[in-house]
């Protein structure tokens, strides 16, 4: 009886160890979080887009004043 219990436990733990379904869900979750952080940074008021717009405005102003 003890041997039977050991074998069942061993098989269960072996199957549990080899199960990768949860790992895939965690990977997709991490990718979704990374994308959300990037989008929030890019779309935010003081984010990348705001700084990029400021840089282009500065360049446009410098070109206008150089042309006059």
PDB file of N, CA, C and O in Angstrom, chain B, residues numbered from 101:
ATOM      1  N   UNK B 101       0.813  -1.185   0.000  1.00  0.00           N
ATOM      2  CA  UNK B 101       0.000   0.000   0.000  1.00  0.00           C
ATOM      3  C   UNK B 101       0.862   1.256   0.000  1.00  0.00           C
ATOM      4  O   UNK B 101       0.547   2.218  -0.701  1.00  0.00           O
ATOM      5  N   UNK B 102       1.929   1.264   0.763  1.00  0.00           N
ATOM      6  CA  UNK B 102       2.818   2.408   0.817  1.00  0.00           C
ATOM      7  C   UNK B 102       3.505   2.617  -0.525  1.00  0.00           C
ATOM      8  O   UNK B 102       3.704   3.753  -0.958  1.00  0.00           O
ATOM      9  N   UNK B 103       3.867   1.515  -1.185  1.00  0.00           N
ATOM     10  CA  UNK B 103       4.482   1.608  -2.507  1.00  0.00           C
ATOM     11  C   UNK B 103       3.500   2.190  -3.519  1.00  0.00           C
ATOM     12  O   UNK B 103       3.882   3.008  -4.356  1.00  0.00           O
ATOM     13  N   UNK B 104       2.249   1.776  -3.445  1.00  0.00           N
ATOM     14  CA  UNK B 104       1.217   2.286  -4.348  1.00  0.00           C
ATOM     15  C   UNK B 104       1.048   3.797  -4.170  1.00  0.00           C
ATOM     16  O   UNK B 104       0.942   4.530  -5.154  1.00  0.00           O
ATOM     17  N   UNK B 105       1.022   4.259  -2.930  1.00  0.00           N
ATOM     18  CA  UNK B 105       0.897   5.683  -2.632  1.00  0.00           C
ATOM     19  C   UNK B 105       2.103   6.446  -3.158  1.00  0.00           C
ATOM     20  O   UNK B 105       1.962   7.537  -3.712  1.00  0.00           O
ATOM     21  N   UNK B 106       3.289   5.873  -2.986  1.00  0.00           N
ATOM     22  CA  UNK B 106       4.508   6.506  -3.481  1.00  0.00           C
ATOM     23  C   UNK B 106       4.486   6.650  -4.996  1.00  0.00           C
ATOM     24  O   UNK B 106       4.861   7.694  -5.531  1.00  0.00           O
ATOM     25  N   UNK B 107       4.047   5.608  -5.683  1.00  0.00           N
ATOM     26  CA  UNK B 107       3.996   5.640  -7.147  1.00  0.00           C
ATOM     27  C   UNK B 107       2.987   6.683  -7.620  1.00  0.00           C
ATOM     28  O   UNK B 107       3.275   7.449  -8.540  1.00  0.00           O
ATOM     29  N   UNK B 108       1.811   6.719  -7.004  1.00  0.00           N
ATOM     30  CA  UNK B 108       0.799   7.701  -7.399  1.00  0.00           C
ATOM     31  C   UNK B 108       1.290   9.129  -7.159  1.00  0.00           C
ATOM     32  O   UNK B 108       1.092  10.009  -7.997  1.00  0.00           O
ATOM     33  N   UNK B 109       1.921   9.349  -6.027  1.00  0.00           N
ATOM     34  CA  UNK B 109       2.454  10.674  -5.723  1.00  0.00           C
ATOM     35  C   UNK B 109       3.557  11.056  -6.699  1.00  0.00           C
ATOM     36  O   UNK B 109       3.615  12.192  -7.171  1.00  0.00           O
ATOM     37  N   UNK B 110       4.416  10.117  -6.991  1.00  0.00           N
ATOM     38  CA  UNK B 110       5.511  10.363  -7.924  1.00  0.00           C
ATOM     39  C   UNK B 110       4.981  10.697  -9.321  1.00  0.00           C
ATOM     40  O   UNK B 110       5.480  11.619  -9.967  1.00  0.00           O
ATOM     41  N   UNK B 111       3.979   9.958  -9.787  1.00  0.00           N
ATOM     42  CA  UNK B 111       3.387  10.220 -11.106  1.00  0.00           C
ATOM     43  C   UNK B 111       2.709  11.588 -11.124  1.00  0.00           C
ATOM     44  O   UNK B 111       2.855  12.344 -12.085  1.00  0.00           O
ATOM     45  N   UNK B 112       1.970  11.905 -10.064  1.00  0.00           N
ATOM     46  CA  UNK B 112       1.289  13.195  -9.995  1.00  0.00           C
ATOM     47  C   UNK B 112       2.283  14.352 -10.028  1.00  0.00           C
ATOM     48  O   UNK B 112       2.093  15.317 -10.769  1.00  0.00           O
ATOM     49  N   UNK B 113       3.341  14.257  -9.229  1.00  0.00           N
ATOM     50  CA  UNK B 113       4.334  15.326  -9.197  1.00  0.00           C
ATOM     51  C   UNK B 113       5.082  15.439 -10.518  1.00  0.00           C
ATOM     52  O   UNK B 113       5.438  16.538 -10.943  1.00  0.00           O
ATOM     53  N   UNK B 114       5.317  14.315 -11.159  1.00  0.00           N
ATOM     54  CA  UNK B 114       5.985  14.334 -12.461  1.00  0.00           C
ATOM     55  C   UNK B 114       5.120  15.030 -13.508  1.00  0.00           C
ATOM     56  O   UNK B 114       5.621  15.831 -14.298  1.00  0.00           O
ATOM     57  N   UNK B 115       3.827  14.728 -13.515  1.00  0.00           N
ATOM     58  CA  UNK B 115       2.917  15.381 -14.450  1.00  0.00           C
ATOM     59  C   UNK B 115       2.799  16.873 -14.134  1.00  0.00           C
ATOM     60  O   UNK B 115       2.764  17.699 -15.046  1.00  0.00           O
ATOM     61  N   UNK B 116       2.740  17.212 -12.872  1.00  0.00           N
ATOM     62  CA  UNK B 116       2.635  18.603 -12.449  1.00  0.00           C
ATOM     63  C   UNK B 116       3.872  19.387 -12.870  1.00  0.00           C
ATOM     64  O   UNK B 116       3.768  20.533 -13.307  1.00  0.00           O
ATOM     65  N   UNK B 117       5.042  18.767 -12.738  1.00  0.00           N
ATOM     66  CA  UNK B 117       6.302  19.419 -13.101  1.00  0.00           C
ATOM     67  C   UNK B 117       6.382  19.659 -14.605  1.00  0.00           C
ATOM     68  O   UNK B 117       6.915  20.682 -15.035  1.00  0.00           O
ATOM     69  N   UNK B 118       5.868  18.745 -15.401  1.00  0.00           N
ATOM     70  CA  UNK B 118       5.955  18.848 -16.858  1.00  0.00           C
ATOM     71  C   UNK B 118       4.841  19.680 -17.476  1.00  0.00           C
ATOM     72  O   UNK B 118       4.865  19.933 -18.681  1.00  0.00           O
ATOM     73  N   UNK B 119       3.871  20.107 -16.688  1.00  0.00           N
ATOM     74  CA  UNK B 119       2.755  20.898 -17.198  1.00  0.00           C
ATOM     75  C   UNK B 119       3.212  22.341 -17.415  1.00  0.00           C
ATOM     76  O   UNK B 119       3.617  23.007 -16.463  1.00  0.00           O
ATOM     77  N   UNK B 120       3.151  22.830 -18.652  1.00  0.00           N
ATOM     78  CA  UNK B 120       3.621  24.176 -18.988  1.00  0.00           C
ATOM     79  C   UNK B 120       2.485  25.116 -19.359  1.00  0.00           C
ATOM     80  O   UNK B 120       2.754  26.202 -19.873  1.00  0.00           O
ATOM     81  N   UNK B 121       1.244  24.756 -19.125  1.00  0.00           N
ATOM     82  CA  UNK B 121       0.122  25.620 -19.486  1.00  0.00           C
ATOM     83  C   UNK B 121       0.159  26.932 -18.721  1.00  0.00           C
ATOM     84  O   UNK B 121      -0.092  27.988 -19.300  1.00  0.00           O
ATOM     85  N   UNK B 122       0.459  26.886 -17.455  1.00  0.00           N
ATOM     86  CA  UNK B 122       0.515  28.092 -16.645  1.00  0.00           C
ATOM     87  C   UNK B 122       1.659  29.005 -17.039  1.00  0.00           C
ATOM     88  O   UNK B 122       1.540  30.228 -16.964  1.00  0.00           O
ATOM     89  N   UNK B 123       2.768  28.412 -17.459  1.00  0.00           N
ATOM     90  CA  UNK B 123       3.929  29.186 -17.868  1.00  0.00           C
ATOM     91  C   UNK B 123       3.582  30.050 -19.077  1.00  0.00           C
ATOM     92  O   UNK B 123       3.968  31.217 -19.131  1.00  0.00           O
ATOM     93  N   UNK B 124       2.870  29.500 -20.032  1.00  0.00           N
ATOM     94  CA  UNK B 124       2.489  30.256 -21.220  1.00  0.00           C
ATOM     95  C   UNK B 124       1.577  31.415 -20.851  1.00  0.00           C
ATOM     96  O   UNK B 124       1.731  32.510 -21.393  1.00  0.00           O
ATOM     97  N   UNK B 125       0.645  31.206 -19.956  1.00  0.00           N
ATOM     98  CA  UNK B 125      -0.252  32.274 -19.534  1.00  0.00           C
ATOM     99  C   UNK B 125       0.531  33.381 -18.836  1.00  0.00           C
ATOM    100  O   UNK B 125       0.249  34.562 -19.040  1.00  0.00           O
ATOM    101  N   UNK B 126       1.499  33.012 -18.024  1.00  0.00           N
ATOM    102  CA  UNK B 126       2.320  34.018 -17.350  1.00  0.00           C
ATOM    103  C   UNK B 126       3.138  34.811 -18.360  1.00  0.00           C
ATOM    104  O   UNK B 126       3.271  36.028 -18.222  1.00  0.00           O
ATOM    105  N   UNK B 127       3.688  34.146 -19.369  1.00  0.00           N
ATOM    106  CA  UNK B 127       4.462  34.845 -20.396  1.00  0.00           C
ATOM    107  C   UNK B 127       3.593  35.847 -21.145  1.00  0.00           C
ATOM    108  O   UNK B 127       4.008  36.984 -21.370  1.00  0.00           O
ATOM    109  N   UNK B 128       2.389  35.431 -21.532  1.00  0.00           N
ATOM    110  CA  UNK B 128       1.492  36.360 -22.212  1.00  0.00           C
ATOM    111  C   UNK B 128       1.121  37.528 -21.304  1.00  0.00           C
ATOM    112  O   UNK B 128       0.996  38.661 -21.770  1.00  0.00           O
ATOM    113  N   UNK B 129       0.947  37.265 -20.028  1.00  0.00           N
ATOM    114  CA  UNK B 129       0.646  38.335 -19.081  1.00  0.00           C
ATOM    115  C   UNK B 129       1.780  39.338 -18.981  1.00  0.00           C
ATOM    116  O   UNK B 129       1.542  40.545 -18.955  1.00  0.00           O
ATOM    117  N   UNK B 130       3.014  38.847 -18.923  1.00  0.00           N
ATOM    118  CA  UNK B 130       4.172  39.738 -18.865  1.00  0.00           C
ATOM    119  C   UNK B 130       4.313  40.567 -20.132  1.00  0.00           C
ATOM    120  O   UNK B 130       4.671  41.743 -20.065  1.00  0.00           O
ATOM    121  N   UNK B 131       4.039  39.972 -21.278  1.00  0.00           N
ATOM    122  CA  UNK B 131       4.095  40.711 -22.540  1.00  0.00           C
ATOM    123  C   UNK B 131       3.027  41.798 -22.557  1.00  0.00           C
ATOM    124  O   UNK B 131       3.289  42.918 -22.996  1.00  0.00           O
ATOM    125  N   UNK B 132       1.831  41.478 -22.084  1.00  0.00           N
ATOM    126  CA  UNK B 132       0.749  42.468 -22.044  1.00  0.00           C
ATOM    127  C   UNK B 132       1.098  43.624 -21.119  1.00  0.00           C
ATOM    128  O   UNK B 132       0.815  44.777 -21.441  1.00  0.00           O
ATOM    129  N   UNK B 133       1.705  43.336 -19.980  1.00  0.00           N
ATOM    130  CA  UNK B 133       2.103  44.398 -19.047  1.00  0.00           C
ATOM    131  C   UNK B 133       3.178  45.277 -19.669  1.00  0.00           C
ATOM    132  O   UNK B 133       3.123  46.500 -19.541  1.00  0.00           O
ATOM    133  N   UNK B 134       4.145  44.678 -20.333  1.00  0.00           N
ATOM    134  CA  UNK B 134       5.208  45.452 -20.984  1.00  0.00           C
ATOM    135  C   UNK B 134       4.631  46.362 -22.065  1.00  0.00           C
ATOM    136  O   UNK B 134       5.024  47.523 -22.179  1.00  0.00           O
ATOM    137  N   UNK B 135       3.705  45.837 -22.852  1.00  0.00           N
ATOM    138  CA  UNK B 135       3.090  46.657 -23.897  1.00  0.00           C
ATOM    139  C   UNK B 135       2.276  47.795 -23.292  1.00  0.00           C
ATOM    140  O   UNK B 135       2.286  48.907 -23.820  1.00  0.00           O
ATOM    141  N   UNK B 136       1.574  47.535 -22.199  1.00  0.00           N
ATOM    142  CA  UNK B 136       0.784  48.579 -21.544  1.00  0.00           C
ATOM    143  C   UNK B 136       1.688  49.689 -21.013  1.00  0.00           C
ATOM    144  O   UNK B 136       1.349  50.867 -21.120  1.00  0.00           O
ATOM    145  N   UNK B 137       2.815  49.326 -20.450  1.00  0.00           N
ATOM    146  CA  UNK B 137       3.753  50.339 -19.948  1.00  0.00           C
ATOM    147  C   UNK B 137       4.304  51.174 -21.100  1.00  0.00           C
ATOM    148  O   UNK B 137       4.402  52.396 -20.984  1.00  0.00           O
ATOM    149  N   UNK B 138       4.661  50.535 -22.206  1.00  0.00           N
ATOM    150  CA  UNK B 138       5.184  51.271 -23.356  1.00  0.00           C
ATOM    151  C   UNK B 138       4.142  52.213 -23.950  1.00  0.00           C
ATOM    152  O   UNK B 138       4.452  53.360 -24.272  1.00  0.00           O
ATOM    153  N   UNK B 139       2.920  51.737 -24.093  1.00  0.00           N
ATOM    154  CA  UNK B 139       1.861  52.581 -24.649  1.00  0.00           C
ATOM    155  C   UNK B 139       1.556  53.740 -23.717  1.00  0.00           C
ATOM    156  O   UNK B 139       1.370  54.867 -24.176  1.00  0.00           O
ATOM    157  N   UNK B 140       1.503  53.488 -22.428  1.00  0.00           N
ATOM    158  CA  UNK B 140       1.241  54.551 -21.465  1.00  0.00           C
ATOM    159  C   UNK B 140       2.354  55.597 -21.496  1.00  0.00           C
ATOM    160  O   UNK B 140       2.086  56.795 -21.403  1.00  0.00           O
ATOM    161  N   UNK B 141       3.569  55.156 -21.623  1.00  0.00           N
ATOM    162  CA  UNK B 141       4.696  56.087 -21.699  1.00  0.00           C
ATOM    163  C   UNK B 141       4.637  56.909 -22.976  1.00  0.00           C
ATOM    164  O   UNK B 141       4.899  58.112 -22.947  1.00  0.00           O
ATOM    165  N   UNK B 142       4.299  56.287 -24.084  1.00  0.00           N
ATOM    166  CA  UNK B 142       4.269  56.987 -25.364  1.00  0.00           C
ATOM    167  C   UNK B 142       3.101  57.950 -25.464  1.00  0.00           C
ATOM    168  O   UNK B 142       3.241  59.019 -26.059  1.00  0.00           O
ATOM    169  N   UNK B 143       1.967  57.608 -24.908  1.00  0.00           N
ATOM    170  CA  UNK B 143       0.762  58.416 -25.059  1.00  0.00           C
ATOM    171  C   UNK B 143       0.629  59.451 -23.948  1.00  0.00           C
ATOM    172  O   UNK B 143      -0.118  60.418 -24.096  1.00  0.00           O
ATOM    173  N   UNK B 144       1.327  59.269 -22.859  1.00  0.00           N
ATOM    174  CA  UNK B 144       1.209  60.167 -21.718  1.00  0.00           C
ATOM    175  C   UNK B 144       1.522  61.609 -22.084  1.00  0.00           C
ATOM    176  O   UNK B 144       2.220  61.870 -23.064  1.00  0.00           O
ATOM    177  N   UNK B 145       1.005  62.543 -21.297  1.00  0.00           N
ATOM    178  CA  UNK B 145       1.177  63.968 -21.573  1.00  0.00           C
ATOM    179  C   UNK B 145       2.645  64.370 -21.616  1.00  0.00           C
ATOM    180  O   UNK B 145       3.077  65.077 -22.527  1.00  0.00           O
ATOM    181  N   UNK B 146       3.387  63.929 -20.654  1.00  0.00           N
ATOM    182  CA  UNK B 146       4.814  64.251 -20.613  1.00  0.00           C
ATOM    183  C   UNK B 146       5.665  63.075 -21.088  1.00  0.00           C
ATOM    184  O   UNK B 146       6.856  62.996 -20.784  1.00  0.00           O
ATOM    185  N   UNK B 147       5.059  62.188 -21.817  1.00  0.00           N
ATOM    186  CA  UNK B 147       5.767  60.990 -22.271  1.00  0.00           C
ATOM    187  C   UNK B 147       6.634  61.257 -23.486  1.00  0.00           C
ATOM    188  O   UNK B 147       6.976  62.401 -23.786  1.00  0.00           O
ATOM    189  N   UNK B 148       6.973  60.224 -24.155  1.00  0.00           N
ATOM    190  CA  UNK B 148       7.875  60.280 -25.311  1.00  0.00           C
ATOM    191  C   UNK B 148       7.312  61.156 -26.419  1.00  0.00           C
ATOM    192  O   UNK B 148       8.048  61.941 -27.016  1.00  0.00           O
ATOM    193  N   UNK B 149       6.014  61.034 -26.705  1.00  0.00           N
ATOM    194  CA  UNK B 149       5.398  61.801 -27.784  1.00  0.00           C
ATOM    195  C   UNK B 149       5.464  63.296 -27.467  1.00  0.00           C
ATOM    196  O   UNK B 149       5.753  64.102 -28.351  1.00  0.00           O
ATOM    197  N   UNK B 150       5.199  63.672 -26.220  1.00  0.00           N
ATOM    198  CA  UNK B 150       5.274  65.083 -25.838  1.00  0.00           C
ATOM    199  C   UNK B 150       6.667  65.647 -26.008  1.00  0.00           C
ATOM    200  O   UNK B 150       6.838  66.759 -26.506  1.00  0.00           O
ATOM    201  N   UNK B 151       7.660  64.886 -25.596  1.00  0.00           N
ATOM    202  CA  UNK B 151       9.046  65.341 -25.754  1.00  0.00           C
ATOM    203  C   UNK B 151       9.452  65.392 -27.221  1.00  0.00           C
ATOM    204  O   UNK B 151      10.186  66.290 -27.634  1.00  0.00           O
ATOM    205  N   UNK B 152       8.979  64.433 -28.006  1.00  0.00           N
ATOM    206  CA  UNK B 152       9.283  64.418 -29.430  1.00  0.00           C
ATOM    207  C   UNK B 152       8.649  65.618 -30.125  1.00  0.00           C
ATOM    208  O   UNK B 152       9.265  66.241 -30.989  1.00  0.00           O
ATOM    209  N   UNK B 153       7.414  65.937 -29.742  1.00  0.00           N
ATOM    210  CA  UNK B 153       6.738  67.103 -30.313  1.00  0.00           C
ATOM    211  C   UNK B 153       7.488  68.388 -29.966  1.00  0.00           C
ATOM    212  O   UNK B 153       7.627  69.277 -30.807  1.00  0.00           O
ATOM    213  N   UNK B 154       7.965  68.485 -28.744  1.00  0.00           N
ATOM    214  CA  UNK B 154       8.743  69.656 -28.325  1.00  0.00           C
ATOM    215  C   UNK B 154      10.031  69.766 -29.132  1.00  0.00           C
ATOM    216  O   UNK B 154      10.423  70.863 -29.530  1.00  0.00           O
ATOM    217  N   UNK B 155      10.677  68.658 -29.371  1.00  0.00           N
ATOM    218  CA  UNK B 155      11.922  68.663 -30.147  1.00  0.00           C
ATOM    219  C   UNK B 155      11.658  69.107 -31.584  1.00  0.00           C
ATOM    220  O   UNK B 155      12.418  69.907 -32.129  1.00  0.00           O
ATOM    221  N   UNK B 156      10.595  68.600 -32.204  1.00  0.00           N
ATOM    222  CA  UNK B 156      10.280  69.005 -33.579  1.00  0.00           C
ATOM    223  C   UNK B 156       9.888  70.473 -33.651  1.00  0.00           C
ATOM    224  O   UNK B 156      10.219  71.157 -34.620  1.00  0.00           O
ATOM    225  N   UNK B 157       9.188  70.962 -32.635  1.00  0.00           N
ATOM    226  CA  UNK B 157       8.822  72.376 -32.602  1.00  0.00           C
ATOM    227  C   UNK B 157      10.073  73.237 -32.497  1.00  0.00           C
ATOM    228  O   UNK B 157      10.175  74.271 -33.157  1.00  0.00           O
ATOM    229  N   UNK B 158      11.010  72.821 -31.682  1.00  0.00           N
ATOM    230  CA  UNK B 158      12.272  73.566 -31.550  1.00  0.00           C
ATOM    231  C   UNK B 158      13.038  73.588 -32.865  1.00  0.00           C
ATOM    232  O   UNK B 158      13.582  74.623 -33.250  1.00  0.00           O
ATOM    233  N   UNK B 159      13.085  72.468 -33.545  1.00  0.00           N
ATOM    234  CA  UNK B 159      13.779  72.402 -34.838  1.00  0.00           C
ATOM    235  C   UNK B 159      13.075  73.284 -35.868  1.00  0.00           C
ATOM    236  O   UNK B 159      13.727  74.004 -36.624  1.00  0.00           O
ATOM    237  N   UNK B 160      11.740  73.224 -35.897  1.00  0.00           N
ATOM    238  CA  UNK B 160      10.986  74.052 -36.850  1.00  0.00           C
ATOM    239  C   UNK B 160      11.203  75.535 -36.576  1.00  0.00           C
ATOM    240  O   UNK B 160      11.345  76.321 -37.513  1.00  0.00           O
ATOM    241  N   UNK B 161      11.229  75.926 -35.301  1.00  0.00           N
ATOM    242  CA  UNK B 161      11.463  77.318 -34.942  1.00  0.00           C
ATOM    243  C   UNK B 161      12.873  77.751 -35.352  1.00  0.00           C
ATOM    244  O   UNK B 161      13.075  78.857 -35.853  1.00  0.00           O
ATOM    245  N   UNK B 162      13.835  76.868 -35.134  1.00  0.00           N
ATOM    246  CA  UNK B 162      15.217  77.197 -35.520  1.00  0.00           C
ATOM    247  C   UNK B 162      15.349  77.339 -37.030  1.00  0.00           C
ATOM    248  O   UNK B 162      16.088  78.201 -37.506  1.00  0.00           O
ATOM    249  N   UNK B 163      14.652  76.513 -37.781  1.00  0.00           N
ATOM    250  CA  UNK B 163      14.708  76.613 -39.249  1.00  0.00           C
ATOM    251  C   UNK B 163      14.035  77.902 -39.720  1.00  0.00           C
ATOM    252  O   UNK B 163      14.535  78.556 -40.635  1.00  0.00           O
ATOM    253  N   UNK B 164      12.909  78.276 -39.109  1.00  0.00           N
ATOM    254  CA  UNK B 164      12.216  79.514 -39.484  1.00  0.00           C
ATOM    255  C   UNK B 164      13.085  80.739 -39.212  1.00  0.00           C
ATOM    256  O   UNK B 164      13.193  81.636 -40.047  1.00  0.00           O
ATOM    257  N   UNK B 165      13.699  80.762 -38.036  1.00  0.00           N
ATOM    258  CA  UNK B 165      14.528  81.938 -37.705  1.00  0.00           C
ATOM    259  C   UNK B 165      15.799  81.971 -38.552  1.00  0.00           C
ATOM    260  O   UNK B 165      16.309  83.055 -38.836  1.00  0.00           O
ATOM    261  N   UNK B 166      16.316  80.835 -38.956  1.00  0.00           N
ATOM    262  CA  UNK B 166      17.510  80.806 -39.806  1.00  0.00           C
ATOM    263  C   UNK B 166      17.172  81.264 -41.222  1.00  0.00           C
ATOM    264  O   UNK B 166      18.019  81.837 -41.907  1.00  0.00           O
ATOM    265  N   UNK B 167      15.948  81.018 -41.660  1.00  0.00           N
ATOM    266  CA  UNK B 167      15.537  81.408 -43.016  1.00  0.00           C
ATOM    267  C   UNK B 167      15.232  82.883 -43.151  1.00  0.00           C
ATOM    268  O   UNK B 167      15.222  83.409 -44.264  1.00  0.00           O
ATOM    269  N   UNK B 168      14.982  83.567 -42.038  1.00  0.00           N
ATOM    270  CA  UNK B 168      14.649  84.995 -42.099  1.00  0.00           C
ATOM    271  C   UNK B 168      15.854  85.826 -42.043  1.00  0.00           C
ATOM    272  O   UNK B 168      15.761  87.053 -42.083  1.00  0.00           O
TER     273      UNK B 168
END
